[in-house]
Amino acid sequence: MTTVSISSQRLVVSENKRFLMTEDGRPFFWLADTAWELFHRCNREEAEFYLKKRAAQGFNVIQAVALAEINGLHTPNPYGHTPLENANPDKPNNAYFEHVDHIVKKADSLGLYVALLPTWGDKVFTNSWGVGPEIFTTENARRFGNWIGHRYKDYDNIIWVIGGDRNPRPDSSDVEIWNEMAEGIAEKAGGYSHTLMGFHPQPKKEGGSSTWFHNEPWLDINMHQSGHCANQGTYKQITHDYILTPKKPVIDAEPLYEDHPNCFNARELGYSVPSDIRRIMFWNVFAGAFGQTYGCHDVWQMYDTDKEGINGPLRPWPVALDLPMANQVKHLKHLLLSRPFFTRIPDQSMVVGMQEENNDYIAATRDAQGSYAMFYFPTGKPTTLDLSNLKGKEFIRWWYDPRTGNAHKGPKIQGNSLVFVQPPTGGKGHDWVLVIDEQSQNYGVPGRK
């Protein structure tokens, strides 16, 4: 292979081990879209259309899989190529990976990083779904890791993600297989200091990737899959990993998708709605996540009318690209980047009184130095806040609309003790972010550069 010329700066973990940043120290808020079948189901024109759209909508990471989920070893890509010869991981098909190369380069040209899964998890463990076959062993996983790590060692817009919707089984070699693959990648892609790597699990009540790999030297970021049920306190999963030692950044890498049947049962529970997705995203980030992944049920599988759909997709993926949340998620990124980034911490002590673990749950985050705080109100429920952890005696109050990215000032707050707040509107779908700034900071309008 010839060395490629790339424009992206490599991403690294921040000094305080909570966030990501570029090599020159600029904050990086992970805003990913889920496109698991991008390499497998899309031709080059379709892939470029998709990437341009997501870049224009403010996304900066694309999550995609090389050995894909939907019979990815035997169903060829649009050019008739499968990724491996005879499903043998020791025999990658160069023609297939040239298509992957093209898409990764195009993403880079648009300022997009690719969270690249070398394989979906059913190639290690089929479980109750997935056609596999199970082709990886402790003997060949490192060799495949070496091969794919070497192939993409010069692409600084690659973020490595091991796993793929499977949790390692007890009393099996699964953990060892994933360790071998990850270490094989690092070995040929420049070492642990040159790779950024996570592990994508299935939903789990507490720890996600940290359950098996937290102390592994290759694991730089912890990942969760909070799953596709709307009524879950996803902030608890983020908190679980946030307090672990050693410190590592944490993220929800697969939350409830837009256009997804809730808990896989659309007949009884209906499909996801934008307010459910916004709530999960703000909960996660305010609990300490370094960014957030978005997904659309039609888009991850690149569903179209000429393809078999999985679990009831509603519309062709090109149409689904413009669903409401695809155009709203950027407001979360813009909000967090409009205030000091690396000093932000979660602080639920600022919400006074007991909170029920339901959709009214108010999440709080603030600057460690006390110069600002943010509170997410999922349903506009009024509450009392304790501002004693903020510095100063006079504060500017902003109400930030997560649906539009617009903000308007409220009355100033005098003093830094208890204050009762009432969001502009209430009820499901009327979520708001209260931003409180110490007046002398002159931070400007939330969400604006």
C-alpha positions as CSV (number, residue, x, y, z in Angstrom):
1,M,0.0,0.0,0.0
2,T,1.1,3.5,-0.6
3,T,1.0,6.0,2.2
4,V,-2.1,8.2,2.1
5,S,-2.2,11.9,2.7
6,I,-4.7,12.8,5.3
7,S,-6.0,16.1,6.7
8,S,-7.4,15.0,10.1
9,Q,-5.5,15.4,13.3
10,R,-5.2,12.3,15.4
11,L,-7.4,12.2,18.5
12,V,-6.0,11.6,21.9
13,V,-7.3,11.4,25.5
14,S,-7.2,14.7,27.4
15,E,-4.7,15.1,30.3
16,N,-7.5,14.7,32.9
17,K,-8.6,11.4,31.2
18,R,-12.2,12.6,30.8
19,F,-12.4,13.9,27.2
20,L,-11.0,13.6,23.7
21,M,-9.0,16.3,22.0
22,T,-6.9,16.8,18.9
23,E,-3.1,16.4,19.1
24,D,-2.8,20.2,19.2
25,G,-5.1,20.4,22.2
26,R,-8.4,21.4,20.7
27,P,-11.5,20.0,22.5
28,F,-13.3,17.3,20.5
29,F,-17.0,16.6,21.3
30,W,-17.8,13.1,19.9
31,L,-21.0,13.4,17.9
32,A,-21.3,10.1,16.0
33,D,-23.8,8.6,13.6
34,T,-24.4,4.9,13.4
35,A,-23.8,3.5,10.0
36,W,-22.9,-0.1,10.7
37,E,-23.7,-1.3,7.1
38,L,-22.0,1.6,5.3
39,F,-19.1,-0.3,3.8
40,H,-21.2,-3.4,3.0
41,R,-24.5,-2.1,1.5
42,C,-23.6,1.3,-0.1
43,N,-21.8,2.0,-3.4
44,R,-19.4,4.9,-3.6
45,E,-21.9,7.4,-4.8
46,E,-24.4,6.4,-2.0
47,A,-21.6,6.5,0.6
48,E,-20.5,10.0,-0.5
49,F,-24.0,11.3,-0.4
50,Y,-24.5,9.9,3.1
51,L,-21.1,11.3,4.4
52,K,-21.7,14.8,2.9
53,K,-25.2,14.9,4.5
54,R,-23.9,13.9,7.9
55,A,-21.0,16.3,7.8
56,A,-23.4,19.1,6.9
57,Q,-25.6,18.2,9.9
58,G,-22.7,18.6,12.3
59,F,-21.7,15.0,12.9
60,N,-17.9,14.4,13.3
61,V,-17.7,10.6,13.8
62,I,-19.2,7.7,11.7
63,Q,-19.5,4.3,13.2
64,A,-19.2,1.5,10.6
65,V,-18.1,-2.2,10.4
66,A,-15.7,-3.9,8.1
67,L,-17.0,-7.5,8.4
68,A,-20.6,-6.4,8.6
69,E,-23.6,-7.8,10.5
70,I,-26.1,-8.6,7.8
71,N,-24.5,-11.8,6.4
72,G,-21.4,-9.7,5.9
73,L,-19.1,-12.6,5.0
74,H,-21.2,-14.1,2.3
75,T,-23.4,-11.3,0.8
76,P,-21.2,-9.2,-1.4
77,N,-20.9,-5.4,-1.4
78,P,-22.4,-3.5,-4.4
79,Y,-19.4,-4.4,-6.5
80,G,-19.6,-8.1,-5.9
81,H,-16.8,-8.4,-3.4
82,T,-16.9,-10.1,0.0
83,P,-14.3,-9.1,2.7
84,L,-12.6,-12.5,3.0
85,E,-11.8,-15.4,0.7
86,N,-13.9,-18.4,1.8
87,A,-14.7,-16.6,5.1
88,N,-11.1,-17.0,6.1
89,P,-9.7,-14.2,8.3
90,D,-6.2,-15.0,7.1
91,K,-7.3,-14.2,3.5
92,P,-8.7,-10.6,3.3
93,N,-10.0,-9.6,-0.1
94,N,-8.1,-6.5,-1.2
95,A,-10.9,-5.5,-3.7
96,Y,-13.4,-5.3,-0.8
97,F,-11.1,-3.2,1.4
98,E,-10.3,-0.8,-1.5
99,H,-13.9,0.2,-1.2
100,V,-13.5,0.7,2.6
101,D,-10.4,2.7,1.9
102,H,-12.3,5.0,-0.5
103,I,-15.0,5.7,2.1
104,V,-12.6,6.3,4.9
105,K,-10.6,8.8,2.7
106,K,-13.8,10.5,1.7
107,A,-14.8,10.9,5.3
108,D,-11.5,12.4,6.1
109,S,-11.8,15.0,3.3
110,L,-15.1,16.1,4.9
111,G,-13.6,16.4,8.4
112,L,-15.2,13.1,9.6
113,Y,-13.6,10.5,11.8
114,V,-14.5,6.8,11.3
115,A,-15.1,4.6,14.4
116,L,-14.0,1.4,12.6
117,L,-15.2,-2.0,13.9
118,P,-13.0,-4.6,12.3
119,T,-15.8,-7.2,12.7
120,W,-19.3,-7.5,14.0
121,G,-19.4,-9.7,17.2
122,D,-21.3,-12.6,15.6
123,K,-18.0,-13.6,13.9
124,V,-16.8,-14.4,17.5
125,F,-20.1,-15.3,19.1
126,T,-23.3,-15.8,17.1
127,N,-25.6,-15.8,20.2
128,S,-29.4,-16.1,19.6
129,W,-29.2,-13.9,16.4
130,G,-26.7,-13.2,13.7
131,V,-25.6,-15.6,11.0
132,G,-21.9,-15.4,11.7
133,P,-20.2,-17.7,11.1
134,E,-17.9,-17.8,14.1
135,I,-14.6,-17.5,12.4
136,F,-12.2,-15.9,15.0
137,T,-10.1,-17.8,17.4
138,T,-7.3,-17.0,19.7
139,E,-4.9,-18.1,17.0
140,N,-6.1,-16.0,14.1
141,A,-7.5,-12.9,15.8
142,R,-4.1,-11.3,16.3
143,R,-3.1,-12.0,12.8
144,F,-6.3,-10.3,11.4
145,G,-5.6,-7.4,13.9
146,N,-2.1,-7.1,12.5
147,W,-3.3,-7.0,9.0
148,I,-6.1,-4.4,9.4
149,G,-4.0,-2.4,11.8
150,H,-1.2,-2.2,9.3
151,R,-3.6,-1.3,6.4
152,Y,-5.0,1.7,8.3
153,K,-1.9,2.8,10.3
154,D,-1.5,6.0,8.2
155,Y,-5.2,7.1,8.6
156,D,-5.4,9.5,11.5
157,N,-9.1,9.7,11.2
158,I,-9.5,6.1,12.3
159,I,-10.8,5.3,15.8
160,W,-10.7,1.6,16.5
161,V,-13.7,-0.1,18.1
162,I,-13.4,-3.8,19.1
163,G,-16.4,-5.9,19.7
164,G,-19.7,-5.4,17.9
165,D,-22.9,-6.0,19.9
166,R,-21.7,-9.1,21.8
167,N,-20.7,-9.4,25.4
168,P,-17.9,-12.0,26.1
169,R,-19.3,-15.2,27.5
170,P,-18.2,-16.6,30.9
171,D,-16.0,-19.7,30.6
172,S,-15.1,-19.0,27.0
173,S,-12.2,-17.7,25.1
174,D,-14.1,-14.5,24.0
175,V,-12.1,-12.1,26.1
176,E,-8.9,-13.5,24.9
177,I,-10.0,-13.4,21.3
178,W,-10.8,-9.7,21.6
179,N,-7.6,-8.9,23.5
180,E,-5.6,-10.6,20.7
181,M,-7.4,-8.7,18.0
182,A,-6.9,-5.4,19.8
183,E,-3.3,-6.0,20.6
184,G,-2.7,-7.1,17.0
185,I,-4.1,-3.8,15.7
186,A,-2.0,-1.7,18.1
187,E,1.1,-3.7,17.3
188,K,1.0,-2.8,13.6
189,A,-0.8,0.6,13.8
190,G,1.8,2.4,15.8
191,G,1.4,1.1,19.3
192,Y,-0.9,2.0,22.2
193,S,0.3,5.6,22.1
194,H,-0.8,6.0,18.5
195,T,-4.2,4.2,18.5
196,L,-7.4,5.3,20.1
197,M,-9.6,2.2,20.9
198,G,-12.8,1.2,22.6
199,F,-15.1,-1.9,22.8
200,H,-18.8,-1.9,21.7
201,P,-20.8,-4.2,24.0
202,Q,-24.5,-5.3,24.3
203,P,-26.7,-3.5,26.8
204,K,-25.7,-4.2,30.4
205,K,-27.1,-2.9,33.6
206,E,-23.9,-1.4,35.0
207,G,-20.5,-1.6,33.4
208,G,-20.2,-2.0,29.6
209,S,-16.7,-2.4,28.1
210,S,-15.2,-1.8,31.6
211,T,-16.6,-5.1,32.8
212,W,-14.0,-7.1,30.9
213,F,-11.4,-4.6,29.6
214,H,-11.1,-1.6,31.9
215,N,-7.5,-2.4,32.9
216,E,-6.3,-3.5,29.4
217,P,-3.6,-1.1,28.0
218,W,-5.3,-1.0,24.6
219,L,-8.7,0.2,26.0
220,D,-8.6,4.0,25.9
221,I,-12.3,4.8,26.1
222,N,-15.2,2.9,27.8
223,M,-18.3,2.3,25.8
224,H,-21.9,1.4,26.7
225,Q,-24.9,0.4,24.6
226,S,-27.9,1.6,26.6
227,G,-30.2,-0.1,24.1
228,H,-33.5,0.7,22.5
229,C,-35.9,1.1,25.4
230,A,-37.0,4.7,26.1
231,N,-37.6,4.5,29.8
232,Q,-34.1,3.8,31.2
233,G,-31.9,5.9,33.4
234,T,-28.9,5.8,31.1
235,Y,-27.0,8.3,33.3
236,K,-26.5,5.5,35.8
237,Q,-24.4,3.5,33.3
238,I,-22.2,6.6,32.5
239,T,-21.8,7.3,36.3
240,H,-20.7,3.7,36.9
241,D,-17.7,4.1,34.6
242,Y,-17.0,7.7,35.4
243,I,-16.0,6.8,39.0
244,L,-13.8,3.9,38.1
245,T,-10.0,4.0,38.5
246,P,-7.9,4.4,36.5
247,K,-9.9,7.2,34.9
248,K,-11.0,6.7,31.3
249,P,-13.4,8.7,29.1
250,V,-16.9,7.1,28.8
251,I,-19.6,7.3,26.2
252,D,-23.0,5.7,25.2
253,A,-22.1,4.3,21.8
254,E,-25.5,2.9,21.0
255,P,-28.6,4.6,22.5
256,L,-32.2,4.5,21.5
257,Y,-32.4,5.0,17.7
258,E,-34.7,7.3,15.9
259,D,-37.4,5.4,14.1
260,H,-36.8,2.4,16.3
261,P,-39.6,0.3,17.8
262,N,-39.3,0.8,21.6
263,C,-37.9,-2.3,23.3
264,F,-38.3,-4.1,20.0
265,N,-42.1,-4.0,20.4
266,A,-43.7,-1.3,18.2
267,R,-47.2,-2.8,18.4
268,E,-47.4,-2.3,22.2
269,L,-45.0,0.6,22.9
270,G,-44.7,2.5,19.6
271,Y,-41.6,3.9,18.0
272,S,-39.1,6.2,19.5
273,V,-39.9,9.9,19.5
274,P,-37.4,12.8,19.5
275,S,-37.9,13.8,23.1
276,D,-36.8,10.4,24.3
277,I,-33.6,10.6,22.3
278,R,-32.8,14.1,23.4
279,R,-33.4,13.1,27.1
280,I,-31.0,10.2,26.8
281,M,-28.3,12.3,25.1
282,F,-28.4,15.1,27.6
283,W,-28.6,12.8,30.6
284,N,-25.5,10.9,29.4
285,V,-23.3,14.0,28.6
286,F,-24.3,15.8,31.8
287,A,-23.4,12.6,33.8
288,G,-19.9,12.9,32.4
289,A,-19.8,11.4,28.9
290,F,-17.3,12.9,26.5
291,G,-19.8,13.0,23.7
292,Q,-22.8,11.1,22.3
293,T,-23.7,8.7,19.5
294,Y,-26.9,9.1,17.5
295,G,-28.5,6.4,15.5
296,C,-31.4,5.9,13.1
297,H,-33.0,2.4,12.7
298,D,-33.4,2.9,8.9
299,V,-29.9,4.3,8.4
300,W,-27.7,1.9,10.4
301,Q,-28.8,-0.9,8.2
302,M,-28.9,1.2,5.0
303,Y,-32.4,0.0,4.4
304,D,-34.1,0.4,1.1
305,T,-37.1,-1.1,-0.5
306,D,-34.9,-3.6,-2.5
307,K,-33.3,-4.9,0.7
308,E,-34.4,-7.1,3.6
309,G,-35.1,-5.0,6.7
310,I,-34.3,-5.9,10.2
311,N,-36.9,-5.3,12.9
312,G,-39.3,-3.1,11.1
313,P,-37.5,-0.2,9.5
314,L,-40.0,2.5,8.5
315,R,-38.5,4.3,5.4
316,P,-35.6,4.2,3.0
317,W,-32.3,5.4,4.5
318,P,-31.9,8.4,2.2
319,V,-35.3,9.8,3.4
320,A,-34.5,9.0,7.0
321,L,-31.3,11.2,6.9
322,D,-33.6,14.2,7.5
323,L,-35.5,13.0,10.5
324,P,-35.9,15.6,13.3
325,M,-33.2,14.4,15.7
326,A,-30.6,14.1,12.9
327,N,-30.9,17.8,12.6
328,Q,-31.1,18.5,16.4
329,V,-28.2,16.6,17.9
330,K,-25.7,19.2,16.8
331,H,-27.3,21.6,19.4
332,L,-25.9,19.4,22.2
333,K,-22.4,19.6,20.7
334,H,-22.6,23.4,20.1
335,L,-23.8,23.9,23.7
336,L,-20.9,22.0,25.3
337,L,-18.3,23.6,23.1
338,S,-19.5,27.1,23.9
339,R,-18.3,26.8,27.5
340,P,-14.9,25.7,29.0
341,F,-14.7,22.1,27.9
342,F,-12.0,20.2,29.8
343,T,-13.0,21.4,33.3
344,R,-16.6,20.2,33.1
345,I,-17.8,17.8,35.8
346,P,-21.1,16.2,36.7
347,D,-22.6,17.5,39.9
348,Q,-26.0,16.2,41.0
349,S,-25.7,17.8,44.4
350,M,-26.9,21.0,42.8
351,V,-30.4,19.6,42.4
352,V,-32.0,19.9,45.8
353,G,-34.1,17.1,47.2
354,M,-34.7,13.5,46.2
355,Q,-35.4,12.7,42.5
356,E,-37.5,9.8,41.3
357,E,-35.8,7.7,38.6
358,N,-38.2,8.5,35.9
359,N,-38.4,10.8,32.8
360,D,-38.5,13.9,35.0
361,Y,-35.0,13.4,36.3
362,I,-33.0,16.6,36.2
363,A,-29.3,16.3,35.3
364,A,-26.6,18.8,36.4
365,T,-23.1,19.5,35.2
366,R,-20.8,22.4,35.9
367,D,-17.3,23.9,35.5
368,A,-15.0,22.5,38.2
369,Q,-13.9,26.1,38.9
370,G,-17.5,27.2,39.4
371,S,-17.8,29.6,36.5
372,Y,-20.9,28.0,34.9
373,A,-23.5,25.3,35.4
374,M,-26.0,23.6,33.2
375,F,-29.2,21.8,34.2
376,Y,-31.3,19.6,31.9
377,F,-35.0,19.5,32.5
378,P,-36.5,16.6,30.4
379,T,-40.2,17.7,31.1
380,G,-39.9,21.2,32.3
381,K,-40.5,20.2,36.0
382,P,-39.8,23.1,38.3
383,T,-37.3,22.6,41.1
384,T,-34.9,24.2,43.6
385,L,-31.2,24.4,42.7
386,D,-28.2,24.8,45.0
387,L,-25.7,27.2,43.4
388,S,-23.2,27.2,46.3
389,N,-20.6,25.4,44.2
390,L,-20.5,28.3,41.8
391,K,-18.2,31.3,42.4
392,G,-19.4,34.8,42.4
393,K,-22.6,36.5,43.6
394,E,-24.3,37.5,40.3
395,F,-25.2,35.1,37.5
396,I,-26.6,35.4,34.0
397,R,-29.5,32.9,33.4
398,W,-30.1,31.5,29.9
399,W,-32.8,29.1,28.8
400,Y,-31.4,26.9,25.9
401,D,-33.8,25.1,23.6
402,P,-32.4,21.7,22.6
403,R,-34.8,21.5,19.7
404,T,-33.6,24.7,17.9
405,G,-30.3,25.7,19.5
406,N,-31.7,29.0,20.4
407,A,-31.2,30.7,23.8
408,H,-32.8,33.6,25.6
409,K,-31.9,35.4,28.8
410,G,-34.0,35.2,31.9
411,P,-33.7,37.4,35.0
412,K,-30.3,37.6,36.6
413,I,-29.7,35.5,39.8
414,Q,-28.4,37.3,42.8
415,G,-26.4,35.2,45.3
416,N,-25.2,31.6,45.0
417,S,-27.3,29.6,47.4
418,L,-30.8,28.2,46.8
419,V,-32.9,29.3,43.8
420,F,-36.3,28.1,42.6
421,V,-36.6,27.7,38.8
422,Q,-39.5,27.2,36.5
423,P,-38.7,26.3,32.8
424,P,-40.5,28.2,30.1
425,T,-42.9,25.3,29.3
426,G,-43.6,21.9,30.7
427,G,-44.6,18.4,29.8
428,K,-43.2,15.7,27.5
429,G,-41.4,17.2,24.6
430,H,-40.8,20.4,26.4
431,D,-37.3,19.8,27.6
432,W,-35.0,22.7,28.4
433,V,-31.4,23.4,29.5
434,L,-30.8,26.1,32.1
435,V,-27.4,27.6,31.7
436,I,-26.1,29.7,34.6
437,D,-22.9,31.8,34.0
438,E,-20.9,33.8,36.5
439,Q,-21.4,37.3,35.1
440,S,-17.8,38.4,34.9
441,Q,-16.9,35.5,32.5
442,N,-18.8,37.1,29.6
443,Y,-19.2,33.7,27.9
444,G,-21.8,34.9,25.5
445,V,-24.9,33.1,24.1
446,P,-24.9,29.4,24.8
447,G,-24.4,27.3,21.7
448,R,-22.6,30.0,19.8
449,K,-18.9,30.1,19.1
